[in-house]
Amino acid sequence: MSYLEFDKTVMINLQESLSREVLRTNRKGAYHCTTVVDCNTRKYHGLLVMPVSELGNENHVILSSFDETVIQHGAEFNMGLHKYENENYSPKGHKYIREYNCDTVPRTMYRVGGVILSKEKVFSMYENRILIKYTLEDAHSATTLRFRPFLAFRNVKELTQANGNIDQSYAEIPNGIKMRLYPNYPELHMQFNKKAKFVFDPYWYNAVEYTKEMERGYPYKEDLYVPGYFELPIKKGETIIFSAGDKETATDHLKKVYAEEVSYRTPRNSFYNCLKNSAQQFYFRPNETDAYLLAGYPWFKVRARDLFISMPGCTLSIDDPVRFEKILHTAMPAMRNFMERGAADPVIKEADQPDVLLWAIWAIQQYARGMGIERCRELYAGFVSEIIRYIAGGKHPDMKPADNGLLYANGAEKAITWMNSTVNGKPVVPRSGYIVEFNALWYNALCFHKELSGGENGAGQAVDDLIQTINRSFPETFVNGYNYLFDFVSGGMVDWSVRPNMIFAVSVPYSPLTRLQKRAVIDIVTKELLTPKGLRSLSPKSEGYNPCYVGAQTQRDLAYHQGTAWPWLLGAYLEAYLCVFGKSGLSFAERMLISMEEEMKMHCIGTIPELFDGNPPFTGRGAISLAMNVAAILRVVELLKKYNAE
């Protein structure tokens, strides 16, 4: 049996199949996403979802779905699936599915009487194009296929309703048509690799429902426009390829193009390969020179903190240091613009967050550990020095160095850490003052700067003195009488909440804690925060624990960092655990990864969702694929390989 395969019993059970999503992306920020039975359950779902530069930075659903109908002896068998009011699913095409496989590309096997039809989908890596390959595996009589395209042409955050403003006109192109419903949108080119008959039969399918939006408290009903249908005969053993993109394609090359696209894919036949494949789906190259990592799908763009936290795992851990260098080459000018002029970058958002520069140094440090200190010194020593001078000079608007060497950040009125949910403009978790992970990263950055500068006195006496000062002040400030770390300290006020941010004081390569102090942190994190899916953002024993990320937006915002479990923190935890326990911790770390491997067949298959409920059954929530989570688990897998090799 294949690694990502689901049989008939799963596929025809909508409670099981509708909870499993599939995501395919390209390097231009476009994607295809739906459920394994091709029934859209989110307004973000679609066969072709892509950025439209003329309409801003958001993605737009162009082609929502593509319904197939098998016709034999005049009988029609529609294999589409849509949800309507009162739990009414129509036309219930899932009942014809016999098998679904996603090891290389999504592949669905249908059986309609004596007809066996396979459907495979590939999303072009460098074009905004979906390719669907249909093969008639078996048939005992003449067979015709009919296809109805469901068009949306709208922002992913909106829904469309039947209206008289659409442009119903279309133009014939080789083996298909092109059309555009509204101005400023690109034309949608729908073509086949053989001649197809198009019948203009315009119709609005009203009140299609998206259950995930209903659960999230958003509007959830949409009307989709179907301009007509394509019809063409297919013989036993014949393959037909459909293309939908923002540019016309050469139809006689579609089979070759499809085969080339498949050859680029990493087969998802193991846990590691699933993670590798998922990591590559975050790559974003809007032009020939710039390279980025998207924070996640389906709604996140490029975010500075996520970028630097994710870079090592999504590049170095899958043996792609060149990609790391390209992304950092793009990011460095953006960070320099912020440091020198306070300028915001049009692509890399939230670069002004105080810890972003510290995470940038941490990412470069991982490059040095993988590629060697000399190579790192040659490429990035100057950039690291600039960041150290900028922060030590008190130039950041929201973070200043104090006399004790620690960094004091102002987060009372605005969210400045990764725990950034807000309600009515105010942070739900207002972390301000001496913030534990900021200062753990600061100490680590100073020590790495010294290493990168050549060791003793290489970075200057002032840096050496600062390291020694923080070596004393960090434990004095953060280690409390119960042997764990305060989450933040502000003046005479200390936060006693047990939160996971203290784990970074153990996981970073240079820590201001003693071995006993590290062990104490590991102990309390294990007892109160560890779950099979990540670390809780707040202990159940702490006031305000709210572990279930459900309900309307405000309800979810209040729970976002108040008990939900985050997989990227599990990466830091296991790195810290192995740092403290060495090889004796290997079996424990390997067991912890088993629960993450289970996710490969759940939620969005082959990747890891944004977060999980903090209580059993630890249901996955939020974005269907998050770069920080995938990167963190990839780094743990790489770390385990190194330990086992030793």
C-alpha positions in Angstrom: 0.0 0.0 0.0 1.2 3.5 -0.8 2.2 6.0 1.9 -0.6 8.4 1.2 -3.4 6.2 0.0 -7.1 6.1 1.0 -9.5 3.4 0.1 -13.2 3.4 -0.7 -14.3 3.2 2.9 -12.6 6.5 3.7 -13.5 8.3 0.5 -17.3 7.6 0.5 -17.5 8.6 4.2 -17.8 12.4 4.0 -17.1 12.8 7.7 -13.7 11.3 7.0 -13.0 12.6 3.5 -14.1 16.2 3.9 -11.8 16.7 6.8 -8.8 15.8 4.6 -7.5 18.5 2.3 -4.8 18.5 -0.4 -2.6 21.4 -1.3 -0.4 21.9 -4.4 1.5 25.2 -5.0 3.8 26.9 -7.4 6.7 29.3 -7.0 4.6 32.3 -8.0 2.3 32.2 -4.9 -0.6 30.4 -6.7 -2.1 27.2 -5.5 -4.7 24.4 -5.9 -6.4 23.3 -2.7 -9.5 21.3 -2.0 -10.6 18.1 -0.2 -9.6 14.7 -1.3 -13.1 14.2 -2.8 -12.9 17.5 -4.6 -15.6 19.2 -2.6 -14.6 22.7 -1.6 -15.2 23.4 2.1 -13.4 26.7 2.4 -13.7 30.0 0.5 -9.9 29.6 0.0 -10.4 26.4 -1.9 -10.1 26.2 -5.7 -8.5 24.5 -8.7 -6.7 27.7 -9.7 -6.1 30.3 -7.0 -3.5 33.0 -7.8 -2.3 36.5 -7.1 -3.6 39.2 -9.3 -1.2 42.1 -9.3 -3.8 44.6 -10.7 -6.0 43.9 -7.7 -3.5 44.1 -4.9 -1.5 41.5 -3.0 -4.3 39.0 -2.2 -5.0 35.7 -3.9 -8.0 35.2 -6.1 -10.1 32.1 -6.8 -10.4 32.0 -10.6 -11.5 28.4 -11.3 -13.4 27.0 -8.3 -14.0 23.5 -9.5 -14.4 21.3 -12.6 -17.2 18.8 -12.6 -16.8 15.6 -14.7 -19.7 13.6 -16.1 -19.3 10.1 -17.7 -21.9 9.4 -20.4 -22.7 5.9 -21.7 -25.7 4.8 -23.7 -27.3 8.2 -23.0 -27.0 7.8 -19.2 -25.1 10.5 -17.3 -23.0 9.9 -14.2 -21.9 13.2 -12.6 -18.8 12.8 -10.5 -18.9 16.3 -9.0 -19.6 17.1 -5.3 -20.9 20.3 -3.8 -22.6 21.1 -0.5 -25.9 22.9 -0.3 -28.4 23.9 2.4 -29.6 21.3 5.0 -26.6 19.0 4.5 -27.6 18.3 0.9 -24.7 17.1 -1.2 -25.1 17.1 -4.9 -24.3 15.4 -7.3 -22.7 12.9 -4.8 -19.9 11.9 -7.1 -17.9 10.6 -4.2 -19.9 7.4 -4.3 -18.0 6.4 -7.5 -14.6 6.8 -5.9 -12.7 3.5 -5.4 -9.3 4.8 -4.4 -7.3 8.0 -3.8 -3.5 8.2 -3.9 -1.3 11.2 -3.3 2.2 9.8 -3.3 3.4 11.7 -6.3 0.4 13.7 -7.6 -3.2 13.5 -6.4 -4.8 10.5 -8.2 -8.5 9.5 -7.9 -9.9 6.2 -9.3 -13.6 6.2 -10.2 -15.8 3.3 -11.2 -19.1 3.9 -12.9 -20.6 0.6 -13.9 -18.1 -0.9 -16.4 -16.2 2.4 -16.7 -13.0 2.8 -14.7 -11.6 6.4 -15.0 -8.5 7.8 -13.3 -8.0 11.5 -12.6 -4.6 13.0 -11.8 -3.8 16.6 -11.0 -0.6 18.6 -11.3 -0.1 22.3 -10.5 2.6 23.8 -12.6 5.7 24.8 -10.7 6.5 28.0 -12.6 3.2 28.9 -14.3 -0.3 29.7 -12.9 -1.7 26.6 -14.4 -3.6 23.4 -13.3 -3.3 20.3 -15.4 -5.8 17.5 -15.0 -5.1 14.1 -16.7 -8.0 11.7 -17.3 -7.3 8.1 -18.4 -10.1 5.7 -19.4 -8.7 2.6 -17.8 -11.6 0.3 -18.8 -14.9 0.6 -20.7 -17.1 -1.8 -22.5 -18.8 0.6 -24.8 -18.5 4.1 -26.3 -17.8 6.7 -23.6 -18.1 10.5 -23.6 -16.8 12.9 -21.0 -18.6 16.2 -20.2 -16.9 18.9 -18.1 -18.5 21.9 -16.4 -16.2 24.7 -15.1 -17.4 26.5 -12.0 -16.0 30.1 -12.1 -15.6 32.5 -9.2 -13.2 35.3 -10.2 -13.1 36.8 -6.7 -10.8 37.6 -3.7 -10.2 34.6 -1.4 -11.5 36.6 1.5 -14.8 37.3 -0.2 -17.7 35.4 -1.7 -19.5 36.1 -5.0 -23.2 36.2 -5.6 -25.2 35.9 -8.8 -25.1 39.2 -10.6 -25.6 40.8 -14.0 -22.2 42.4 -14.1 -20.3 39.5 -15.4 -18.9 39.3 -18.9 -20.4 36.2 -20.4 -18.5 36.5 -23.6 -15.8 34.0 -24.6 -13.4 33.5 -27.4 -12.4 30.2 -29.0 -8.7 29.2 -28.8 -7.0 26.0 -29.8 -9.0 23.1 -28.3 -10.8 25.3 -25.8 -12.0 28.8 -24.9 -10.8 31.8 -22.9 -13.0 34.2 -20.8 -12.8 36.8 -18.1 -15.8 37.5 -15.8 -14.7 41.0 -14.5 -12.3 43.7 -15.5 -8.7 43.7 -14.2 -8.7 40.0 -14.0 -6.5 37.8 -16.3 -8.3 35.7 -18.9 -8.8 32.1 -17.9 -7.7 29.8 -20.7 -9.4 26.4 -20.6 -7.9 23.9 -23.2 -7.6 20.2 -23.9 -4.9 18.2 -25.7 -7.6 17.2 -28.3 -10.4 19.0 -29.9 -13.4 19.5 -27.5 -16.9 20.7 -28.2 -17.9 23.7 -26.1 -21.6 24.3 -25.5 -22.5 27.7 -24.2 -25.2 27.1 -21.6 -24.7 29.8 -18.9 -26.1 29.0 -15.4 -25.6 30.2 -11.8 -25.3 27.5 -9.2 -26.7 29.2 -6.1 -26.0 28.8 -2.4 -23.0 26.5 -2.5 -21.9 26.2 1.1 -18.4 26.1 2.7 -18.5 24.3 6.0 -15.2 25.5 7.3 -16.3 29.1 6.9 -19.6 28.3 8.7 -17.6 26.8 11.6 -15.4 29.9 11.7 -18.4 32.3 12.0 -17.9 33.8 8.5 -20.4 34.1 5.6 -20.4 30.7 3.9 -22.7 30.7 0.9 -21.6 31.5 -2.6 -23.1 31.5 -6.1 -20.8 30.1 -8.8 -21.1 30.7 -12.6 -20.9 27.9 -15.1 -20.7 29.2 -18.7 -21.5 25.9 -20.3 -19.8 22.6 -20.8 -17.1 20.8 -22.8 -17.8 17.5 -24.3 -15.5 15.0 -26.0 -15.3 11.2 -26.6 -12.7 9.1 -25.0 -11.5 5.5 -25.9 -10.3 2.8 -23.6 -6.7 3.4 -22.8 -6.8 7.0 -24.0 -5.5 9.9 -22.0 -7.0 13.4 -22.1 -5.3 16.4 -20.4 -7.1 19.5 -19.4 -5.3 22.8 -18.8 -6.6 25.9 -17.0 -4.2 28.9 -16.7 -3.8 32.6 -17.1 -2.0 32.1 -20.4 -2.7 30.1 -23.6 -0.7 27.0 -24.0 0.4 24.8 -26.9 -2.1 21.9 -26.6 0.0 19.5 -28.6 2.7 19.7 -25.9 0.4 19.1 -22.9 1.3 15.5 -22.5 5.0 16.4 -22.5 4.5 19.3 -20.1 2.5 17.1 -17.8 5.2 14.4 -17.7 7.9 17.0 -17.0 5.9 18.5 -14.1 5.5 15.1 -12.6 9.2 14.4 -12.8 10.0 17.5 -10.7 8.0 16.2 -7.8 9.5 14.6 -4.7 7.5 11.3 -4.2 5.7 11.6 -0.9 6.5 8.0 0.0 7.9 8.6 3.5 7.6 10.9 6.5 10.8 12.8 5.5 9.7 13.1 1.8 6.3 14.5 2.8 8.0 17.1 4.9 10.5 17.9 2.2 7.7 18.2 -0.4 5.8 20.4 1.9 8.8 22.7 2.6 9.3 23.2 -1.1 5.7 24.4 -1.4 6.5 27.5 0.6 9.1 28.7 -1.9 8.0 32.0 -3.5 9.7 33.7 -6.4 7.6 36.5 -7.7 10.4 37.5 -10.2 13.7 36.2 -11.5 15.9 37.7 -8.8 14.0 37.6 -5.4 13.3 34.5 -3.3 11.2 34.2 -0.2 9.3 31.7 2.0 5.6 32.1 2.4 4.5 31.7 6.0 1.8 29.2 5.3 -1.3 28.3 3.3 -3.9 29.2 2.4 -4.0 32.7 3.8 -0.5 33.7 4.9 2.0 35.8 2.9 5.7 36.5 3.7 6.2 37.4 7.3 9.7 38.3 8.6 9.7 36.3 11.8 8.3 33.2 10.1 10.8 33.6 7.3 13.9 33.4 9.5 12.6 30.7 11.8 11.6 28.6 8.8 14.6 29.1 6.6 17.0 26.5 8.1 14.5 23.7 8.1 13.0 24.4 4.7 16.4 24.7 3.0 19.4 23.4 4.9 17.6 20.3 6.4 16.6 19.2 2.9 20.1 19.8 1.5 19.4 23.0 -0.3 21.9 25.6 1.0 21.7 27.6 -2.3 18.1 28.2 -1.6 19.0 29.5 1.9 21.5 31.9 0.4 19.1 33.2 -2.2 16.4 33.9 0.4 18.8 35.6 2.7 20.2 37.6 -0.2 16.7 38.9 -0.8 16.0 39.5 2.9 19.2 41.3 3.9 18.4 44.5 1.9 14.9 44.6 3.4 16.3 44.3 6.9 19.0 46.9 6.2 16.3 49.3 4.9 14.5 48.9 8.1 17.6 49.4 10.3 18.8 52.4 8.3 15.6 54.2 7.4 12.8 52.5 9.3 11.3 51.5 5.9 8.7 48.8 5.6 9.3 46.2 2.9 6.5 45.7 0.4 6.8 41.9 0.5 8.4 40.9 3.8 5.8 42.0 6.3 6.3 42.7 10.1 10.0 43.4 9.7 9.7 45.9 12.6 8.9 43.3 15.2 11.7 43.5 17.8 12.8 39.8 17.7 13.0 39.5 13.9 16.6 40.6 13.7 17.5 38.1 16.5 15.9 35.3 14.6 17.8 36.4 11.5 21.1 35.9 13.4 19.8 32.5 14.7 19.1 31.4 11.1 22.6 32.5 10.0 24.0 30.5 12.9 22.2 27.4 11.7 23.9 28.0 8.3 27.3 28.2 10.0 26.6 24.9 11.8 25.7 23.2 8.5 28.0 24.8 6.0 31.0 25.8 8.2 32.0 28.9 10.0 34.4 30.1 7.4 31.8 30.1 4.6 29.4 31.8 7.0 32.0 34.4 8.0 32.7 35.2 4.4 29.0 35.7 3.5 27.3 37.0 6.6 29.7 38.3 9.2 29.1 41.9 8.1 25.4 41.6 8.3 25.5 40.1 11.8 27.8 42.9 13.0 25.3 45.5 11.6 22.4 43.9 13.6 24.5 43.7 16.8 25.4 47.4 16.5 21.9 48.4 15.7 20.4 46.6 18.7 23.2 47.4 21.2 23.0 51.0 20.1 19.3 51.2 21.2 18.1 52.1 17.7 15.1 49.8 17.6 12.0 51.8 18.3 10.4 49.1 20.5 13.4 47.5 22.1 16.3 49.0 24.1 19.3 47.6 26.0 19.2 48.1 29.7 22.2 48.6 32.1 22.1 44.9 33.0 22.7 44.0 29.3 19.2 42.6 28.8 16.8 43.9 26.2 13.7 45.8 27.4 10.8 45.7 24.9 7.6 47.7 25.0 4.6 45.4 24.3 2.0 46.7 26.7 -0.2 48.2 24.0 0.7 46.3 20.9 1.7 42.7 20.1 5.4 42.5 19.5 6.2 38.8 20.0 5.1 35.6 18.1 2.1 35.5 20.6 0.5 38.3 18.5 -3.3 37.8 18.6 -5.3 40.9 19.3 -8.9 41.8 20.3 -10.1 45.3 19.7 -6.6 46.4 18.8 -5.1 45.2 22.1 -2.8 42.1 22.5 -4.5 39.2 24.2 -1.1 38.3 25.7 0.5 41.7 26.5 4.2 40.6 26.9 6.3 43.6 27.8 9.6 44.4 29.6 12.4 41.8 29.7 10.9 39.0 27.5 12.5 35.6 28.0 13.0 34.4 24.4 14.2 37.9 23.3 16.9 37.8 25.8 17.8 34.2 25.2 18.2 35.0 21.5 20.2 38.2 22.4 22.7 36.3 24.5 23.0 33.6 21.8 23.4 36.3 19.1 26.2 38.0 21.0 28.1 34.7 21.5 27.7 33.8 17.9 28.9 37.2 16.8 32.0 36.6 18.9 32.5 33.2 17.3 31.9 34.7 13.8 34.4 37.5 14.5 37.2 35.0 15.3 36.8 34.1 18.9 38.5 35.8 21.8 38.4 39.6 21.5 37.4 39.3 17.9 34.2 41.1 18.4 35.8 43.6 20.8 36.0 44.0 24.6 32.6 45.7 24.8 30.9 42.5 23.4 32.9 40.3 25.8 31.8 42.5 28.7 28.2 42.4 27.6 28.2 38.6 27.3 29.6 38.4 30.9 27.0 40.8 32.2 24.1 38.9 30.6 25.5 35.7 31.9 24.8 37.0 35.4 21.7 39.1 34.8 19.7 36.6 32.7 19.3 33.9 35.5 19.0 36.6 38.1 16.1 38.1 36.2 14.2 35.0 34.9 14.9 32.0 37.1 12.3 31.9 39.8 12.0 30.0 43.1 10.2 27.1 41.3 13.1 26.6 39.0 11.4 27.6 35.8 11.7 30.9 33.9 9.4 33.9 34.1 7.8 34.6 30.7 8.5 38.3 31.1 9.6 40.7 33.8 8.5 44.4 33.7 9.7 46.6 36.6 8.4 45.0 39.8 5.9 42.9 37.9 6.7 39.3 36.9 4.6 36.9 34.9 4.3 33.6 36.7 2.4 31.9 33.8 4.0 28.7 32.6 4.6 29.3 28.9 6.8 27.6 26.3 9.0 30.6 25.5 11.5 29.6 28.2 12.5 26.6 26.0 14.5 28.8 23.7 16.9 29.5 26.6 17.8 25.8 26.4 17.5 25.1 22.7 19.8 27.9 21.4 23.5 26.9 20.9 24.7 29.5 23.5 22.7 29.5 26.7 23.1 31.7 29.8 21.7 28.8 31.9 23.6 26.2 33.9 23.0 22.5 33.1 20.8 22.2 36.2 18.8 25.2 35.3 18.3 23.8 31.8 17.2 20.5 33.2 14.6 22.2 35.4 13.2 24.1 32.4 12.9 20.8 30.5 11.2 19.2 33.5 8.4 21.7 33.9 7.8 22.1 30.1 7.5 18.3 29.9 5.1 18.1 32.8 2.8 21.0 32.0 3.2 22.0 28.3 4.1 18.9 26.3 1.4 17.3 24.1 1.8 14.8 21.2 1.3 17.6 18.7 3.5 20.3 20.2 4.0 22.5 23.2 0.9 24.3 24.8 1.1 28.0 24.7 0.0 28.1 28.3 -0.1 25.5 31.1 -3.5 24.1 32.1 -2.5 25.1 35.7 -2.1 28.8 34.7 -4.9 31.3 34.8 -6.7 31.9 31.5 -6.1 28.4 30.0 -8.2 28.1 26.9 -7.2 25.1 24.8 -9.8 24.9 22.1 -9.3 27.0 18.9 -13.0 27.1 17.8 -15.8 29.5 17.2 -16.0 33.0 15.8 -12.9 35.1 15.2 -12.9 36.8 18.6 -13.3 33.5 20.4 -10.5 32.0 18.4 -8.2 35.0 19.0 -8.8 34.7 22.8 -7.6 31.0 22.6 -4.8 31.4 20.0 -2.0 31.6 22.6 -3.8 30.6 25.7 -3.4 26.8 25.7 -3.3 25.7 22.0 -0.4 23.4 21.0 2.2 24.5 18.4 4.3 22.0 16.5 7.2 24.5 15.8 7.7 24.7 19.6 8.0 20.9 19.7 11.1 21.3 17.4 12.7 23.7 19.9 11.8 21.4 22.8 13.3 18.2 21.2 16.4 20.1 20.3 16.7 21.3 23.9 15.9 17.8 25.2 18.7 16.3 23.1 21.1 19.1 24.2 20.5 18.2 27.8 20.2 14.4 27.6 22.3 13.6 24.5 22.0 10.1 23.0 20.0 8.9 25.9 17.1 11.1 24.7 17.1 9.7 21.2 14.3 7.1 21.7 12.1 9.6 23.4 12.5 12.1 20.5 11.8 9.4 18.0 8.6 8.4 19.8 7.5 12.1 19.8 7.8 12.2 16.0 5.4 9.3 15.6 2.5 11.6 16.5 3.6 14.1 13.9 3.9 11.4 11.3 0.3 10.5 12.0 -0.6 14.0 10.7 0.6 13.1 7.2 -2.8 11.4 6.6 -4.9 13.9 8.5 -6.1 17.5 7.9 -4.0 18.7 4.9 -2.3 15.4 3.9 1.5 15.4 3.7 2.0 18.5 5.8 1.4 20.0 9.3 -1.4 22.5 10.2 -0.8 25.7 12.1 -1.8 24.6 15.6 -3.8 22.0 17.6 -6.2 22.1 20.5 -4.3 21.8 23.7 -6.6 19.0 25.1 -7.3 15.6 23.6 -8.0 14.6 20.9 -5.6 17.4 19.9 -7.6 18.4 16.7 -5.6 20.3 14.1 -6.8 23.9 13.5 -6.0 27.1 11.7 -4.0 27.3 8.5 -3.7 24.0 6.8 0.1 24.2 6.3 2.6 26.3 8.3 6.2 26.8 7.3 7.5 27.1 10.9 6.0 23.8 11.8 7.3 21.9 8.8 10.7 23.5 9.2 11.0 22.6 12.9 10.1 19.0 12.4 12.5 18.7 9.5 15.3 20.1 11.7 14.5 17.4 14.4 14.6 14.7 11.7 18.0 16.0 10.6 19.2 16.2 14.2 18.2 12.6 14.9 20.0 11.4 11.8 23.2 13.1 13.0 22.9 11.6 16.5 22.3 8.1 15.0 25.1 8.5 12.6 27.4 9.2 15.5 
